[in-house]
Amino acid sequence: MASKNALKLDSEHVKKIREDYERKLNEMRAEFKKLQSVEREHRKMQARQAMEQQQLLKLRSELADMKKLKVELMQKIKEEAKKAKASELAHSKKVAGLEKETRKKDSLIKQLENKDRQREMFLKRTTEEISRLRQQNRQNRLPKSGRGLELTHSGTNLSATNRAARQAMPRTAAARARLQMGPSSGMTPFSAKAAKNKWLTIEKNICRRITQRQTVQKMEEELERRVNERHALIEEIQHLEQRFISTKDLSERDLIGEQIDGCQDKMGYLQDQISELQNTIASVDNDNAKDSNESDSESFGNVETILEECGSVAEAKYLLQRLLAFSLEQGFIAAKAKADHKESEARIQQLEQEAKINESLLSQVIEDKDIVGDVTQVLEAAQKNRSKYDSPSVVENGATNEGDAFGMETASTKNSTTLADKSSNPSFNLGEKARRRTATTDELLYPIKASRSLEEIREASDANLEGERTRSNSPVSAEADTECDSRPDSTCPPSTSHGHRKKIGRIIPYTARTATGQRDRTAASRLLVRSHTLDGHTRGVLSVSANDTTVITGSKDRLAKLWDLERGIERCTLGLHQNNVTCVRLIPNGHLALSVSMSTVRIWDVRTEKCVYVLHSSGLATEGDAVPPSPSRQNTVPVSETVINAAEPDPTGRLLFTTFCGDVRIWNLEKFAAIGRLTGAAHGPRSEVSCLAVIGDYIPRVFTGSRDHYVKMYNVEPLDQVVFEARVEFNPPHYDNVTAILPYGDALFTASKDTNIMRFSMHDMKRDHLELKAHDKWILDMCLLDAGRPILTTVCKGGAVKLWDFTNTRKLRLIEELNRAHDEAINSVAVTESSIVFTASNDTTVGLWHLSNEAR
């Protein structure tokens, strides 16, 4: 028994030891596995560290290369700057030398002219002296009996001054005594011919002195200007000498020394000019002194001597009468010139004040680009305050066409404050609300003229009130009001934060009216008829895109709006953008839309009405609405970003093309990533791509128009390629910025700000036709309208729409012209497959047009 118990104890002890050993072995295995996993992680970390070290070394080497390249570029820049300075200095020296030679030649010409003038004066004096001596000799031969001749008083056109007339009076007492003596005192008898010759001599002498004084005055002014130039040149030389002393760079010292030498040469030239002017002035003064000191026999032309030699009272009276008439005439001319001068100064001062006021106002408009919104807010508040006191209820835009599909509105008519048919009748602008239009710079600077009387406005208001009562009782309006109330989030969006104003969108029936306010009976006979107005923006509408069910619009009020054509309402408002929404598009074959503002393209899902992606001009793409709404406009773009001028999807909706500077970026809308670009769309680095057009399902063909007047074509054939170059450049170019491109079949139509339309053939890539002055103002957009035959539709800055036929001949034949389709510029035009045309205008509205029944 004892042995059995011992064996049992041994077996239990062995079992216990085995269990303990197995437990420890399992623990060691687990620890070994952990060590192995840690070792694997350690190896991975070591490999990653090695890769990072290699990448770091590569980046360091690239950084060192870039630093070297930077140093080389800086050295090249310095060398180029030195060369430019040296060439500029040499050019300035050359110009200074040429100027010096020119001045020397001018001074020589002046000296020769002075000598010639002095020679002529000497000959003239000699001739006059000879004629005087002959006349005296002839008078001595005549008998001393007096001849009674009548005095003739003829006017003269020569100029003189009052001072010269006073100087012409006799100065000595003897001369005055001789004037007081009569014929009985032994004086010479009066001769009319001699008196007339004396007066002509006095007049010529006075004119000569006036000319000399004017010449001296001009020379003194020129001398003062030269002295001021010399003072400025002395200061410049002193400044250059100080720079020369403070500069240690030898090359820069050489340049400064050359500049000092040039200034000293110019100083010598100025000194020569000053000395020459001083000598000329002194010589003129000496000539005057000699003339005044000459004797009677040698200076017959001296005024004082002639007056002292007056031999009779009749002759003295004759000369005094001539002097009086001459003084009165010249005084009248001087007074008139003085009055004209004062009037001109007052006019100049007034124009300067007006220019300062206009400049300050324009600077305020430029600094605060949202000032128009502030002004419209003030005007709207004033309109609301007036409406409280004027009438308890104001009418809404009315229409009598109840059976039309678009005769619905998205808001009730209880609180509306607008007049009917303002967009169609320009005479209703007086009662127009401020939020219905965008104020221009002229409207901000100058008052607006009322074009209608109060009686006409009162009659129009009564007529609109009757139409409104009729329309408000219709079931269509009630349905639209109910539908608007049921969609508070999209159809009737509340005002956004930070005080940004939103306007409730409406699709309003439109009635064409004449200039007198009457209904236009001839509108139905036109090929294109406007039936409705999309009213929902507070500023000008810049872009529009549409299909048979949906319309999207972009405006200067930083909003994009979706419109439902089937229900005739505004569907939703897409976000608050950074600045103007310059381009909107509905992407084909999907539920996406895009809006362009500044350097970003927002991709919207029209089903959820949310932004799904934001594409940047630099090629980056962020998911969701990564750009937060801002209460104020963002007028600057981030670093490495540029403004996007145009964006176009391809017909399949898989690719998107956006502009950046002079190139075009290609996006894959399935991955929302940049996959390539089109290079060289613009000729110069300062030019930009202004418009795009895309055709082709499998191999897209992209047409680009740039601000340097050229149009190019790209074939995006292999999608694995990254960079594409232009296949064709269409020549000749336009004369101004290309604004619209429209390919159709084997033809390509291009329009520009030069108001011309060009048609190119896609076979030989040459121009087939040039339509000069197709519009009076800039052509802003084009589209093709299907009316049994393709019709080219163009819009311009003047608010006109023109329809062209191009199917019969290569030339464009004008079919119809709507001069006042909108009151302001039409920025964009779009057409649907059912031939409905939309025109986006600066008058804050979008016009809806359709073909007339006769055209269909």
C-alpha positions in Angstrom: 0.0 0.0 0.0 2.8 2.3 0.8 4.4 1.7 -2.5 1.1 2.4 -4.3 0.7 5.6 -2.5 4.3 6.6 -3.3 3.7 5.9 -7.0 0.5 7.9 -6.9 2.3 10.8 -5.4 5.1 10.6 -7.9 2.6 10.5 -10.8 0.8 13.6 -9.5 4.1 15.3 -9.0 5.2 14.5 -12.5 1.8 15.7 -13.9 2.1 18.9 -12.0 5.6 19.5 -13.3 4.5 18.7 -16.8 1.6 21.1 -16.6 3.9 23.8 -15.2 6.4 23.2 -18.0 3.7 23.3 -20.7 2.3 26.5 -19.3 5.8 28.1 -19.3 6.5 26.8 -22.7 3.2 28.4 -24.1 4.1 31.7 -22.4 7.5 31.6 -24.0 6.0 30.8 -27.4 3.6 33.7 -27.1 6.5 36.0 -26.1 8.5 34.6 -29.0 5.7 35.5 -31.4 5.5 38.9 -30.0 9.2 39.3 -30.5 8.9 38.1 -34.0 6.2 40.7 -34.8 8.2 43.4 -33.1 11.2 42.4 -35.1 9.1 42.6 -38.3 7.8 46.0 -37.4 11.4 47.0 -36.6 12.6 45.9 -40.0 9.7 47.8 -41.7 10.6 50.9 -39.7 14.2 50.5 -40.7 13.3 50.2 -44.3 10.9 53.2 -44.1 13.7 55.2 -42.3 16.1 54.3 -45.1 13.6 55.4 -47.7 13.0 58.6 -45.9 16.7 59.2 -45.5 17.1 58.6 -49.3 14.3 61.0 -50.0 15.7 63.5 -47.6 19.1 63.3 -49.3 17.4 63.7 -52.7 15.5 66.7 -51.4 18.7 68.2 -49.9 20.5 67.7 -53.2 17.6 69.3 -55.1 17.7 72.1 -52.6 21.4 72.6 -53.1 20.9 72.6 -56.9 18.1 75.1 -56.5 20.3 77.3 -54.4 23.1 77.1 -57.0 20.6 77.9 -59.7 19.3 80.8 -57.6 22.8 82.1 -57.2 23.5 81.8 -60.9 20.2 83.5 -61.7 20.9 86.3 -59.3 24.3 86.8 -60.9 22.7 86.8 -64.3 20.1 89.3 -63.1 22.9 91.6 -61.7 24.9 91.3 -64.9 21.8 92.1 -67.0 21.0 95.0 -64.7 24.5 96.3 -65.1 24.3 95.9 -68.9 21.0 97.7 -68.9 22.3 100.5 -66.8 25.4 100.8 -69.0 23.3 100.8 -72.2 20.9 103.3 -70.7 23.7 105.5 -69.7 25.3 105.3 -73.1 21.9 106.1 -74.6 21.4 109.0 -72.3 24.9 110.3 -73.2 24.0 110.0 -76.9 20.7 111.8 -76.4 22.4 114.5 -74.4 25.0 115.0 -77.2 22.2 115.2 -79.8 20.3 117.6 -77.6 23.4 119.7 -77.2 24.0 119.8 -81.0 20.3 120.6 -81.5 20.5 123.5 -79.1 23.7 124.8 -80.7 22.0 124.7 -84.1 18.9 126.4 -82.6 21.0 129.2 -81.1 22.9 129.7 -84.3 19.6 129.9 -86.2 18.4 132.5 -83.7 21.6 134.5 -84.0 21.3 134.5 -87.8 17.6 135.5 -87.5 18.5 138.4 -85.2 21.2 139.6 -87.6 18.8 139.4 -90.5 16.2 141.3 -88.5 18.7 144.0 -87.6 19.8 144.3 -91.2 16.2 144.7 -92.3 15.6 147.3 -89.6 18.8 149.2 -90.7 17.7 149.2 -94.3 14.2 150.3 -93.3 15.6 153.2 -91.3 17.8 154.3 -94.1 14.9 154.2 -96.6 12.8 156.2 -94.2 15.5 158.8 -93.7 16.0 159.2 -97.5 12.3 159.6 -98.0 12.1 162.2 -95.2 15.0 164.2 -96.6 13.3 164.2 -100.1 10.0 165.3 -98.6 11.7 168.2 -96.7 13.5 169.3 -99.8 10.2 169.2 -101.7 8.4 171.2 -99.0 11.1 173.9 -99.0 10.5 174.5 -102.8 6.7 175.0 -102.3 5.3 178.5 -101.5 4.5 179.3 -97.9 0.8 179.9 -98.5 -1.3 177.6 -96.4 -3.3 174.8 -98.0 -6.6 173.9 -96.4 -6.9 170.2 -96.3 -9.2 168.1 -94.4 -7.9 165.6 -91.9 -8.6 162.0 -92.6 -9.0 159.7 -89.7 -8.4 156.1 -90.7 -8.1 153.2 -88.2 -5.0 151.1 -87.9 -4.4 147.4 -87.1 -1.0 147.7 -85.6 -0.7 147.0 -81.9 0.7 149.5 -79.2 0.3 150.1 -75.5 -0.9 153.1 -73.5 2.6 153.5 -72.1 4.0 153.9 -75.6 1.3 156.5 -76.4 2.3 158.5 -73.3 5.9 158.2 -74.3 5.0 159.6 -77.8 3.9 163.0 -76.2 6.4 165.9 -76.4 8.6 166.1 -73.3 10.3 169.5 -73.5 8.7 172.8 -72.7 9.9 174.3 -76.0 8.0 171.6 -77.9 4.8 172.3 -75.9 5.2 176.1 -76.5 5.5 175.4 -80.2 2.3 173.5 -80.1 0.5 176.4 -78.4 1.7 178.9 -81.0 -0.5 179.6 -84.0 0.3 180.3 -87.6 0.8 183.9 -86.9 3.9 183.1 -84.8 5.9 182.1 -87.8 5.2 178.3 -87.6 5.3 176.1 -90.7 1.9 175.5 -92.4 0.0 172.2 -91.7 0.6 169.4 -94.3 -1.8 166.4 -94.1 0.6 164.1 -95.9 3.5 165.0 -93.6 1.4 164.5 -90.5 0.2 161.1 -91.9 3.8 160.1 -92.5 4.8 161.2 -89.0 1.9 159.1 -87.6 2.9 156.1 -89.5 6.5 156.5 -88.3 5.3 156.8 -84.7 3.1 153.7 -85.1 5.9 151.7 -86.5 8.2 152.9 -83.7 5.7 151.9 -81.1 5.2 148.5 -82.6 9.0 148.0 -82.8 9.3 148.9 -79.1 6.5 146.5 -78.2 8.1 143.7 -80.1 11.4 144.4 -78.5 9.8 144.4 -75.0 8.0 141.1 -75.8 11.3 139.6 -77.0 13.1 140.8 -73.9 10.3 139.4 -71.6 10.5 136.0 -73.4 14.2 136.0 -73.0 14.0 136.8 -69.3 11.5 134.0 -68.8 13.8 131.6 -70.7 16.7 132.9 -68.6 14.8 132.2 -65.4 14.0 128.7 -66.5 17.6 128.0 -67.4 18.7 129.3 -64.0 16.2 127.0 -62.3 17.5 124.1 -64.4 21.0 125.0 -63.3 20.1 125.0 -59.6 18.4 121.6 -60.0 21.4 120.2 -61.9 23.8 121.5 -59.1 21.7 119.7 -56.5 21.7 116.5 -58.6 25.5 116.7 -59.0 25.9 117.2 -55.2 23.7 114.1 -54.6 25.7 112.0 -57.1 29.0 113.1 -55.4 27.7 112.0 -52.0 26.7 108.7 -53.5 30.1 108.4 -55.1 31.8 109.0 -51.7 29.5 106.6 -49.8 29.7 103.8 -52.5 32.4 101.2 -52.2 31.6 99.1 -55.3 34.0 100.1 -58.1 31.6 99.3 -60.9 28.9 101.4 -59.4 31.4 104.2 -58.8 32.2 104.1 -62.5 28.5 104.4 -63.4 28.1 107.3 -60.9 31.2 109.0 -62.3 29.8 108.8 -65.8 26.5 110.3 -64.6 28.4 113.1 -63.0 30.4 113.8 -66.2 27.1 113.9 -68.1 25.6 116.3 -65.6 28.7 118.5 -65.8 28.5 118.6 -69.6 24.9 119.6 -69.4 25.9 122.2 -66.8 28.4 123.7 -69.3 25.7 123.8 -72.0 23.3 125.5 -69.6 25.9 128.1 -68.7 26.5 128.8 -72.4 22.8 129.3 -72.9 22.5 131.6 -69.9 25.5 133.7 -71.1 24.0 133.9 -74.6 20.6 135.0 -73.3 22.2 137.7 -71.0 24.3 139.1 -73.9 21.2 139.2 -76.2 19.2 141.0 -73.5 22.0 143.5 -73.0 22.4 144.1 -76.7 18.6 144.8 -77.1 18.8 147.3 -74.2 21.9 149.0 -75.7 20.0 149.3 -79.0 17.1 151.0 -77.2 19.5 153.4 -75.4 21.2 154.3 -78.7 17.9 155.0 -80.4 16.9 157.3 -77.5 20.3 159.2 -77.6 20.6 159.7 -81.3 20.2 163.1 -82.8 17.3 164.3 -84.8 19.0 163.9 -88.1 20.1 160.4 -87.4 16.9 159.0 -85.7 13.9 160.1 -87.6 12.1 157.0 -86.3 12.4 158.1 -82.6 9.0 159.0 -81.2 10.1 161.7 -78.8 12.1 163.5 -81.6 9.1 163.4 -83.9 6.8 164.9 -81.3 9.2 167.6 -80.5 9.5 168.6 -84.2 5.7 169.1 -84.4 5.4 172.4 -86.3 1.7 173.4 -85.9 -1.3 173.0 -83.6 -3.3 171.2 -86.3 -0.5 168.7 -86.7 -0.3 168.2 -82.9 -4.1 167.7 -82.8 -4.0 165.2 -85.6 -1.3 163.2 -83.8 -3.2 163.4 -80.5 -6.4 162.2 -82.1 -4.6 159.3 -83.7 -2.9 158.4 -80.4 -6.3 158.6 -78.6 -8.0 156.3 -81.1 -5.1 153.9 -81.1 -5.1 153.8 -77.3 -8.8 153.2 -77.1 -8.6 150.4 -79.6 -5.7 148.7 -77.9 -7.3 149.2 -74.5 -10.5 147.6 -75.7 -8.5 144.6 -77.1 -6.5 144.3 -73.8 -9.7 144.4 -71.7 -11.4 141.8 -73.9 -8.3 139.6 -73.6 -8.2 140.0 -69.9 -11.9 139.2 -69.5 -11.4 136.1 -71.7 -8.4 135.1 -69.6 -10.4 135.4 -66.4 -13.3 133.4 -67.8 -10.9 130.7 -69.0 -9.3 130.6 -65.5 -12.7 130.3 -63.9 -13.8 127.5 -66.3 -10.5 125.7 -65.7 -11.0 125.9 -62.0 -14.5 124.6 -62.2 -13.4 121.7 -64.4 -10.6 120.9 -62.0 -13.1 120.8 -59.1 -15.5 118.6 -61.1 -12.6 116.3 -62.0 -11.5 116.0 -58.4 -15.1 115.2 -57.3 -15.5 112.6 -60.0 -12.1 111.1 -59.3 -12.9 110.8 -55.5 -16.3 109.2 -56.3 -14.7 106.7 -58.7 -11.9 105.9 -56.3 -14.5 105.1 -53.7 -16.4 102.9 -56.1 -13.2 101.1 -57.0 -12.1 100.7 -53.4 -15.5 99.4 -52.3 -16.7 97.2 -55.1 -19.9 96.4 -53.1 -20.9 100.0 -52.9 -23.7 99.4 -55.4 -25.3 96.9 -53.0 -25.2 99.4 -50.2 -26.8 102.1 -52.4 -29.5 99.6 -53.5 -30.2 98.7 -49.8 -30.7 102.4 -49.0 -33.0 102.9 -52.0 -35.0 99.8 -51.0 -35.4 101.0 -47.5 -36.6 104.4 -48.7 -39.0 102.7 -51.1 -40.4 100.6 -48.2 -40.8 103.7 -46.0 -42.7 105.5 -48.8 -44.9 102.5 -49.4 -46.1 102.6 -45.8 -47.4 106.2 -46.3 -48.5 106.1 -49.9 -50.8 103.1 -50.1 -51.8 100.1 -47.9 -51.2 97.6 -50.7 -49.1 97.8 -53.8 -49.5 95.5 -56.8 -47.4 92.7 -58.1 -46.3 92.0 -61.7 -49.4 91.1 -63.5 -50.3 88.9 -66.4 -53.5 87.8 -68.2 -52.1 84.7 -69.8 -53.4 82.1 -67.3 -53.2 79.0 -69.5 -49.5 79.3 -70.1 -47.3 76.7 -68.4 -45.0 79.4 -67.0 -47.7 81.6 -65.5 -46.7 80.7 -62.0 -44.9 82.7 -59.4 -42.9 81.5 -56.4 -44.2 84.0 -53.9 -47.6 85.3 -52.9 -48.8 88.7 -54.0 -49.6 90.1 -50.6 -46.4 91.9 -49.8 -45.1 92.6 -53.3 -44.0 96.1 -54.2 -43.2 96.2 -57.9 -44.9 97.5 -61.0 -45.9 95.5 -64.0 -43.8 95.0 -67.1 -40.8 97.0 -65.9 -38.4 94.9 -67.9 -40.2 95.4 -71.2 -41.1 99.1 -70.9 -38.3 101.5 -70.3 -40.7 104.3 -69.3 -41.6 102.5 -66.1 -38.1 102.9 -64.7 -39.2 105.7 -62.4 -41.2 103.3 -60.2 -38.7 100.5 -60.4 -37.4 99.1 -57.1 -33.7 99.5 -56.5 -33.1 95.8 -56.0 -34.5 95.1 -59.5 -31.5 96.7 -61.3 -27.8 97.3 -60.9 -26.8 100.9 -60.5 -24.1 102.1 -63.0 -21.3 104.5 -62.4 -23.2 107.3 -64.2 -26.2 106.7 -62.1 -24.1 107.0 -59.0 -22.5 110.2 -60.1 -25.4 112.0 -61.8 -29.1 112.3 -61.1 -31.6 110.0 -63.0 -34.0 111.8 -65.3 -37.7 110.8 -65.0 -39.2 109.9 -68.3 -42.9 109.6 -67.3 -45.4 112.0 -65.8 -47.2 111.2 -62.5 -50.5 110.8 -64.4 -49.1 108.0 -66.7 -47.6 106.2 -63.7 -50.9 106.5 -61.8 -52.8 105.1 -64.9 -50.3 102.2 -65.2 -50.7 101.4 -61.5 -54.5 101.2 -61.8 -54.2 98.9 -64.8 -51.7 96.7 -63.1 -54.0 96.5 -60.0 -56.9 95.2 -62.1 -54.7 92.6 -63.8 -53.3 91.5 -60.4 -56.7 91.0 -58.9 -57.7 88.8 -61.9 -54.5 86.8 -61.7 -54.5 86.4 -57.9 -57.9 84.6 -58.0 -56.7 82.0 -60.5 -55.9 78.4 -59.3 -52.5 78.5 -60.9 -51.3 81.3 -58.7 -52.7 79.7 -55.6 -51.0 76.5 -56.5 -47.7 78.3 -57.0 -48.1 80.1 -53.7 -48.8 76.9 -51.8 -45.8 75.2 -53.4 -43.6 78.1 -52.4 -44.8 77.9 -48.8 -44.1 74.2 -48.8 -40.5 74.6 -49.8 -38.9 77.1 -47.3 -35.4 75.7 -47.8 -35.0 76.0 -51.5 -37.8 77.9 -53.2 -38.1 80.6 -50.7 -34.7 80.7 -49.0 -34.3 82.9 -45.9 -31.8 85.6 -45.8 -28.3 84.3 -45.3 -26.1 85.4 -42.4 -24.0 88.5 -42.3 -26.7 90.6 -43.9 -26.4 89.3 -47.5 -29.7 89.9 -49.3 -31.5 87.1 -51.2 -34.4 87.7 -53.5 -37.2 85.3 -54.1 -37.1 84.0 -57.6 -40.1 84.1 -59.9 -40.9 83.2 -63.5 -43.1 86.0 -64.6 -45.2 86.1 -67.8 -43.9 88.9 -70.1 -46.0 91.2 -72.3 -44.1 93.2 -75.0 -44.9 96.9 -74.9 -44.1 99.9 -77.1 -42.3 103.0 -76.0 -45.6 104.6 -75.1 -46.5 101.8 -72.7 -49.1 100.2 -75.0 -49.1 96.5 -75.8 -47.0 95.7 -78.8 -49.2 94.0 -81.4 -46.4 93.3 -83.8 -44.5 91.1 -81.3 -46.4 87.9 -82.2 -45.3 88.2 -85.9 -41.7 88.0 -85.1 -39.6 84.8 -85.4 -38.4 84.9 -81.8 -41.0 85.9 -79.1 -40.3 86.6 -75.4 -42.9 85.0 -73.2 -41.5 85.0 -69.7 -38.9 86.6 -67.4 -36.8 84.8 -64.8 -36.5 87.4 -62.0 -34.5 86.4 -58.9 -31.1 88.1 -58.8 -30.3 91.5 -57.3 -27.5 92.3 -59.7 -26.6 91.6 -63.3 -26.8 88.0 -64.6 -23.5 87.0 -66.1 -24.1 83.4 -67.3 -26.9 81.0 -68.1 -27.2 77.3 -69.0 -30.3 75.3 -69.6 -31.9 72.0 -70.7 -35.5 71.1 -71.2 -36.3 70.9 -67.5 -33.7 73.0 -65.6 -32.0 76.4 -65.9 -29.0 77.5 -63.9 -28.0 81.2 -63.7 -25.0 83.0 -62.2 -24.9 86.6 -61.2 -22.9 89.5 -59.8 -24.7 89.1 -56.5 -22.4 86.1 -55.9 -25.3 83.6 -56.2 -26.1 80.8 -58.6 -29.8 79.8 -58.9 -31.5 76.6 -60.2 -34.9 77.0 -61.9 -37.5 74.3 -62.5 -39.1 74.9 -65.9 -41.8 72.2 -65.4 -43.2 73.8 -62.3 -42.2 77.4 -63.2 -40.5 78.2 -60.0 -37.0 78.8 -58.6 -35.8 75.5 -57.3 -32.9 76.6 -55.0 -30.0 79.0 -54.5 -26.5 77.4 -54.7 -24.3 78.9 -52.1 -22.6 82.3 -51.6 -19.5 82.5 -53.7 -16.4 84.5 -53.2 -17.2 87.1 -55.9 -19.2 87.3 -59.1 -20.4 84.0 -60.6 -18.9 84.4 -64.0 -19.8 81.0 -65.5 -22.4 78.3 -64.9 -23.0 75.0 -66.7 -25.3 72.0 -66.5 -23.1 68.9 -67.0 -24.6 66.5 -69.5 -25.6 62.9 -68.8 -25.8 63.3 -65.0 -27.1 65.3 -62.1 -24.2 67.7 -61.7 -23.8 71.4 -62.3 -20.9 73.8 -62.0 -20.4 77.4 -61.0 -17.2 79.4 -61.5 -16.1 82.2 -59.2 -12.6 83.7 -59.0 -10.1 80.8 -59.0 -12.5 77.9 -58.0 -15.1 75.7 -59.7 -17.8 74.3 -57.5 -19.4 71.0 -58.6 -23.0 70.8 -57.3 -25.4 67.8 -57.1 -28.7 69.2 -58.2 -30.6 66.4 -56.5 -29.3 67.2 -53.0 -28.5 70.8 -53.8 -25.1 70.5 -52.1 -21.5 71.1 -53.3 -19.7 67.8 -53.7 -16.3 69.0 -54.9 -14.3 72.2 -55.3 -11.8 72.4 -58.1 -9.0 74.9 -57.9 -7.2 76.5 -60.8 -3.8 75.1 -59.6 -5.1 71.5 -60.2 -6.1 70.6 -56.6 -9.5 69.2 -55.8 -11.2 69.1 -52.4 -14.2 67.2 -51.4 -17.2 69.1 -50.1 -17.7 72.8 -49.9 -14.1 73.6 -48.8 -14.6 77.4 -49.5 -16.5 78.9 -46.6 -19.0 81.7 -47.4 -17.7 85.2 -46.8 -19.9 88.2 -45.9 -17.7 90.4 -48.1 -16.3 90.0 -51.6 -12.9 88.5 -52.0 -11.1 90.5 -54.6 -7.8 88.7 -54.4 -6.8 85.1 -55.3 -4.5 82.9 -53.2 -0.9 82.4 -54.1 -0.3 79.9 -57.0 -4.0 80.4 -58.1 -5.3 82.3 -61.1 -8.7 83.5 -62.1 -10.8 81.0 -64.2 -12.4 82.8 -67.1 -14.3 79.9 -68.7 -15.2 76.3 -68.1 -16.8 73.8 -70.5 -17.7 70.1 -70.0 -17.5 67.7 -73.0 -20.7 66.3 -74.5 -20.4 63.0 -72.5 -20.0 64.7 -69.2 -16.8 62.8 -68.4 -14.3 65.6 -68.9 -14.2 69.2 -67.9 -12.0 71.9 -69.4 -11.1 75.1 -67.3 -8.9 78.0 -68.2 -5.9 79.2 -66.2 -3.8 82.0 -67.6 -2.8 81.1 -71.1 -3.5 77.3 -70.8 -6.4 75.0 -70.3 -6.6 72.3 -67.6 -8.4 68.9 -68.2 -10.4 67.3 -65.3 -11.8 63.8 -65.0 -15.3 64.3 -63.5 -15.5 60.6 -62.6 -12.4 60.9 -60.3 -12.5 64.6 -59.8 -8.8 64.9 -60.6 -6.7 66.9 -63.0 -5.4 64.6 -65.8 -3.7 67.0 -68.3 -3.7 70.4 -69.9 -3.7 72.2 -73.2 -0.6 74.4 -73.6 0.0 77.4 -75.8 -3.5 78.6 -76.1 -2.3 82.2 -75.8 0.7 83.7 -77.6 2.2 85.7 -74.7 2.5 85.3 -71.0 0.4 88.3 -70.3 -2.5 87.0 -72.4 -5.3 84.7 -71.1 -7.8 82.3 -72.5 -11.2 84.1 -72.6 -13.6 81.5 -74.0 -13.9 77.7 -74.7 -16.0 75.4 -76.9 -15.9 71.5 -76.8 -17.4 69.1 -79.4 -16.9 65.3 -80.0 -18.0 62.3 -77.9 -15.0 60.0 -78.0 -12.3 62.3 -79.2 -13.0 65.8 -77.8 -12.0 68.7 -79.9 -11.4 71.9 -77.9 -11.5 75.4 -79.3 -9.9 78.2 -77.4 -10.2 82.0 -77.8 -7.8 84.3 -76.1 -7.4 87.9 -75.4 -4.6 88.2 -77.9 -7.3 87.8 -80.7 -6.4 84.2 -81.7 -8.5 81.0 -81.9 -6.9 77.6 -81.7 -8.0 74.0 -81.9 -6.9 70.9 -79.9 -7.5 67.2 -80.4 -7.6 65.3 -77.1 -6.9 61.9 -78.7 -4.9 59.7 -76.3 -6.2 60.1 -72.8 -3.0 58.7 -71.4 -1.2 61.8 -72.7 -0.8 64.6 -70.2 0.2 67.7 -72.3 -1.5 68.6 -75.6 -0.4 71.2 -78.1 -2.6 73.1 -80.6 -3.2 71.4 -83.9 -4.6 74.4 -85.7 -4.3 78.1 -85.3 -7.0 79.9 -87.3 -5.9 82.9 -89.3 -6.4 85.8 -89.7 -7.1 86.7 -86.1 -9.7 89.2 -84.7 -8.9 92.8 -83.9 -9.8 92.5 -80.3 -10.5 90.0 -77.5 -12.3 86.8 -78.6 -15.6 86.5 -76.7 -17.5 83.5 -78.2 -16.7 80.4 -80.2 -19.4 78.2 -81.8 -18.5 75.1 -83.9 -21.2 73.6 -86.1 -20.7 70.8 -88.6 -17.9 71.8 -91.0 -18.0 75.5 -89.9 -16.6 77.4 -87.0 -18.1 80.8 -85.9 -16.1 83.2 -83.8 -17.1 86.6 -82.3 -15.1 89.3 -80.7 -15.2 92.7 -79.1 -14.3 94.2 -82.5 -18.1 93.6 -83.3 -17.2 91.2 -86.1 -18.2 87.6 -86.8 -15.9 85.2 -88.6 -16.7 81.9 -90.2 -13.9 79.3 -90.7 -14.1 76.1 -92.7 -13.2 72.9 -90.8 -11.9 71.4 -94.1 -9.0 73.7 -95.0 -9.0 75.7 -91.7 -9.4 79.0 -93.6 -11.8 81.9 -93.2 -14.8 81.7 -95.4 -16.6 84.9 -94.5 -16.2 88.0 -92.4 -19.3 89.9 -91.2 -18.1 93.4 -90.4 -19.9 95.4 -87.7 -22.4 92.6 -87.1 -23.4 94.5 -83.9 -23.0 98.1 -82.8 -21.3 97.1 -79.6 -19.3 94.1 -78.3 -20.6 90.7 -79.2 -20.7 88.7 -75.9 -22.1 85.3 -76.8 -23.6 83.1 -79.6 -25.8 80.0 -79.9 -27.6 77.9 -82.5 -31.4 77.9 -82.7 -33.2 75.0 -84.5 -36.1 76.5 -86.4 -36.3 73.8 -89.1 -32.9 75.1 -90.2 -30.0 76.2 -88.0 -30.1 79.9 -87.1 -27.2 81.7 -85.6 -28.2 83.8 -82.6 -25.9 86.5 -81.3 -26.2 89.0 -78.4 -24.2 92.1 -77.6 -23.4 94.7 -75.0 -26.1 97.0 -76.3 -28.9 94.6 -75.3 -29.7 93.5 -78.9 -30.4 90.0 -80.2 -29.8 89.2 -83.9 -30.8 86.1 -85.9 -28.6 85.0 -88.9 -29.2 82.5 -91.7 -26.1 80.8 -93.0 -27.4 77.6 -94.6 -28.0 78.9 -98.2 -24.6 80.7 -98.7 -21.4 81.1 -96.9 -22.3 84.6 -96.0 -24.5 85.5 -93.0 -27.9 86.9 -93.8 -29.7 88.9 -91.1 -33.2 87.5 -90.6 -34.4 89.4 -87.5 -33.1 92.1 -85.2 -34.4 92.8 -81.7 -32.7 96.1 -80.7 -34.2 96.4 -77.2 -34.4 92.8 -76.1 -33.1 93.9 -72.8 -32.5 97.4 -71.3 -28.9 96.6 -70.6 -26.1 94.4 -71.9 -26.8 90.7 -72.6 -23.9 88.7 -71.2 -24.9 85.1 -72.1 -27.3 83.2 -74.2 -28.4 79.5 -74.0 -30.8 77.3 -76.0 -32.5 74.0 -75.2 -33.2 71.0 -77.5 -36.9 72.2 -77.7 -35.6 75.6 -79.1 -36.2 77.7 -76.0 -33.7 80.5 -75.7 -32.6 82.2 -72.5 -30.8 85.5 -72.4 -29.0 86.7 -69.3 -28.7 90.5 -68.9 -27.2 93.2 -66.7 -30.8 94.3 -65.9 -30.9 91.4 -63.3 -33.3 89.3 -65.3 -33.2 86.4 -67.7 -35.4 86.5 -70.7 -37.2 83.3 -71.9 -37.8 83.2 -75.7 -39.5 80.7 -77.9 -40.2 80.4 -81.6 -43.5 81.9 -82.9 -46.2 79.7 -84.2 -45.4 80.8 -87.8 -41.8 79.8 -87.4 -42.8 76.4 -86.1 
